Amino acid sequence: MVFYTRQLCTNTYSVEVELEEGTLIGYQTTGKHFEVFKQVPYAKSPEGNLRFRKPEPIGTFAGGIHDSVAVGDNLKACIGTGVGSNDLQDALDMGFISEDCLTMDIYRPVKNYHTRLPIFVWIHGGGLTSGTSAYYHFSRLAREDIIVAVVQYRLGVHGFLSSYSAEGLTETPGNFGLLDQQAAIEKITIGGESAGGWSVGWHMLSTKSTNMIRTAISQSGMASFDMSPQDSEHGNLAIKHLCEKTKAKINSTLACSGSSEDILNRFRTLTKNEIIQLEIADRESRKEFENYPEWAPVHYDGEFFKMNAKEEFEGGHIVDDVTYVIGSNSFEGSLIWKWLLRDVKTYDKAFENSLNKTKF
């Protein structure tokens, strides 16, 4: 059931939709022919004991209502690597980032609500370490009678950390960021650019995902493996080092002994401020140690990938009942060009410094 509740300001009206999760409130601007629902949660906040685990269904909205009008421009991104020494803590304090970030922004055309419309889920880019749904505005597609949902998912160490055992799967097999994405899709078209394009490619290798999508579009990226040396004992050593570096930053009695699973269980007890220090420790470790993991998807986790996805990919075992479009964008990376330019200018110096790095 949909009805307009009140005029918010000139030419802007609130819109209410009744869902199983509760009442969803969005807004419509007169003459724009689309409605917007911001930061709609699709899974529980992956904090505390839910860290480094598959996402859990949202159940119902807090208080039975999600008010996108109240959200306004106060959008919260998932915690990424950041770029400065204090930027992550500042962003947390200002409410720009949060672990409670498994949300989507939805754009819907204004039309007869008994009409069935195609749904397009967009996965943002950012190298699996940064990005947000706020990067994109899909009002133009919404005006073309398409419902568009832009999904946020866990990034970096939060989304892709994994432990390793030569004997088989562990309690923390990884690929949580991909499982976040998977929780938001069903019988739809998915697309993404850069890391979002990689993600679409990985979904094409997941039997659960391919059973839920009709069409897939990868822009400037497709499935790739061996991006990180974490699927080995090397990954367990990195977890221990990450613990020790985090312990030094938070000046606590955080214990770094025992197995990787023991350490990860202790990570789940960290406060929101301490988890930011873990993120900073992870970022610094990438600079200090050669071949420190980038925390990317692993070939097999028993949940997202039911089989070894790298072997399936190299063997050409791709589903043929999902339309798959692969291409590239002009001006790819222009959003971060000023940082890329800086990196190009300092590449020679950075390469020279890398030769002096401590080996991990």
N, C-alpha and C positions, 0 to 999 in steps of 0.2 A: 504494500500500500504506500502510495506517495502523495504528499500534500504539502502545500506551501504554508508555512506557519506565520511569518511576519516579514515586513519590509525592514531590512537592516539599515540601509541608507539609500540615497538616491540611486535608483536603477539596480539595486542589489537585494535579492530575496533569499531567505533560508529555505532549504528543501529537506524534508524528512523522509527516510526510507526505513521500513520495518524489516529487520532481518532476524534470523535465528539467534544471532549474537546480541541483539538488542536494537535500539534506535540509532540510526546513522544520520547525522545532520551535516549537510553540505550547503553550498550556496550557488546561486545562479545570477549572472549579470545580464540584465535586459539588453537584448540586441546582439549578444555574443553567441547565443544558441548552443551553449554547453553548460554543464554543471561540474563542480569540483568538490571532491571529498579528500581532504588531506590527512596524511599520517594515520590511515586506518590500520589498526593492528590485525595481523593474521596469525600470530602465534604468541605464546607467552614470552615474557621477557626472559632472555637466557642468562640470568644472573645467578649467583650463588651456586647451588647444587646443579643447576641447569647449564652451567658453563661447560663447554667442550662436550656437549651432548646433542643428539638430534632434537629439533624443535618440537615443542608440544602444542597441540591445538589451543587457540585462544579461549574456547568455551564461550563465555559471554563478555561483553564490554564491561569495564569497570563502572559500577553503578547502573549498568544496563544501557548506557548511552555513550556514543563517541561523537563529540561536537567539533567538527572541522572548522566551524566559524570561530570557536574559541581558540583553536590552534593558531589561526592566522598565519603570520610569517615565522612563528616560533618553531621552526622545523628542526628535528633532532636527527643527526646522521649517526651511523654506526661508527664505533671507534676505529680509526685507521692509524697509520704510522705517523702522520704529522710531518712537519718540516722544520720546526724550530725547537729550541731547548725547553721552552715553557709553554708552547702553543697548545699541547694536549690538556694540560691542567687548566689553563685559562679557558679553553673551549668547554671543558666539563663544568667549570664554575659558572660559566655564562649560559649553560644549557644548550650549547650547540651540538654536543655529542653525548651519547648515552649507550649503555648496554641494552636498554629498553628501546630497541630501534627496529624491530621486525614489523615494519609497516609498509603500506603502499599508498601512493597517491592515485586517485581514480578520476578520470575525465569521462563524462558521459554526455551524449547529445541530448538536447531538449526535444522530445518527440513523444509519440504515443507509447506508453510504457508496456503495452501488451505486445509490442513488436519485438521479436527476437533479433538481437544484434550480434555481430561478431565481436569477440573479445581478443585484445592484443596485449600481452604482458611483456613489458620492456625491462631488460636487465641492464643496469648501468655499468659503465666502464670504470677504470681506475686502477688497473693492474692488480686487482684483488686486495689492494692495500688502502684504497681511498675511494671516494665517490659517494653520491647521495641521490635520492630521487629528485631533490631540488635542482639538480643540473638541467632538468628537462621540463618542457611545457608542451603538452600534447593537445592543446585546445584545437589546433587545426585538424588533426585527425578525428577528434571527437565531432567536429562539425561535418565530417564525412560519414556520419552514421556508424562510427566504430567506438566501442568502449575500450579505453586504454587504462591499464594499471601499471604504474612504475614501481618496481619492487626494490626494497632495501634488504640487504643480507649481511651477515657477519663477515668481517674483513680480517685479513692478516692472521695473526696468531689466534684471534678469537674464532675465526671461521675455518682455519685449515691446519691448526696444530694437530699432530698425531703422534702416538707412541708406536713402538715397533717391537715385534717379537718374531724370531725366526720360526717359531712353532705355529704361527697363524695369527688370527685376528686378536687384537687387544681390546680392552674396555674403552679405549679412546682411539678409534680407527681413523678419525679425520673426516674431511669433506662436509663439515657442518654448514658451511656457507652454501654449498650446492643443495643440501637438504632443505635449507631455508627457502631457496628459490623454488624447489620442488613442491613445498607445502603451499605455494601460492598459485599453482597452475592446475588446470583441469579442462580438457576438451577445448583447447584454445590455440591461438597462434602465439608463439613466443619470438622475441627478437632481442638483440643486444649489440652494442658496439664495443670494440676493444676487449677488455676483460669480460664484458657482457657477451661479445661474440664467441670468446673461448667457452663461456658457460653454456651457451646454446649448443655448441659442438659437443660438450660433455653430456648434456641432456640427451642428445641424439644417440649416445652410447649407454644410456640408462633405460632398461626395459620398463621400469615404472613410469618414467617421464614420457617415453614414446607411446605408451598406452593412453596418455592423457592429452597429447597435443596433436593437432592436425597439420600445422605448418610451422617451420622454423626458419629464422632469418639470422645469419651471422654477418655482421658488418665489421670489417677490419679486424678479424680474429676468428679462429676456429680451434677445435680441440688440439691440445698439445700436452705432452707428458714429459716427465723427467725435468720439470722446471725447478725442482728443489730436491736436494739429497737427503730428505727426511725419512724415506721409506727404507731405513736401514738402522743399524746400531748407531750410526752417526746422528740420527735424529734424537735418540735417547740421550746421547752426550750433550746435545744442544739444549735439551730440556733441563738437564742438571745445571748447565752453565747459566741458563736463563734464570733458574731459581736462585743461584748464588748471587748473580748480579742484581736481581730484584731485592733480595734480602739486604744487600748493602745499601740500596737506595731507601728502603723503608725503615731501616734500623730496627728490625724486629728479630724475633727468635724463630723465624720461618725455617723449618728444617728441610734440608736438601739431600738427606740421606734416603736410602731405600730405593724402590723401583720407580720407574717413570710414572706409573699409576699412582703410587703413594704421593709423589710430588704434585701431580695434577689434582688430586683430591685436596691437597693443601691450597693450591691455587684457587679452588672453588670457595674457600673460606675468606679470601681477600676482600677488603672493603672496596667501594667504588673508586676511592682515591688511590688505594694500593694497586688496583688493577691498571690504573693509568701509568703507574711507575713500572709495572710489568711490561706494558706496551713500549714505554721509553727504553727500558732495558733491552727489549727485543730489537728495537730500531738501532740502538748503539752497537749491539752485538753484530749486526750485519756489516757495520763499518770496520769493526775491530778484528773479526775472525774470517779467514778465508773459507769459502764454501759453507758459511752458516746458512741454515735453511731459509728459504723465502716463504715457507708454509703455504704450499699450493696443493691442489688435489692429488691424491694418491691413486694408483691403478685399481685398487680393490679394497673396499671397506665393508663388504657384506650387506650394505644397506642401500646406498645410492648406486654403487656398481656391484651387481650381483656376481659378475665374472670379472676377469682381468680385462679392464677396458682398453689398455694399451695393446694387448694381443688381439682383441676384437677389432680395434681400429686398424692395426697394421695388416690384419688378415682380410680387411675389406668387408667385415661383417656388419654392415649398416642396414637399418630397417629400410624397406622400400615402400612402405605405405604411409610415410610422412613426407610431404613436400619440403625440400630443404634448399634454401637459396643462400648462396655465399657470394659476398662481394666486398668492396672496400669503399670508404668514404673519402671524398676530397677534403683537404684541410684536416685530416685526422690528427689529433693532438694539439690543435690550435688553442684549445682551452688552457693548456699548460705550456704554451710556446715560450713564454718568458723564462720559465724554469728550465726548459729544454735548451734554450739558447745559452743560458748560463753554464749548463753542464757541458755543452759542446766547447765553449771557450776554455773550460778548465779541465778538459778531458786528459790532455797530456800530463798535467800535474797530478791528476787523480790516479792515472795509470802508474806513474812513478811512485806515488805513495802506496799504492796497493802492493807493490813489490816488497814493501817493508812491513806489511801486516803480520800480526801474529798468526801462525797457522793454528787452526782449530783441530 
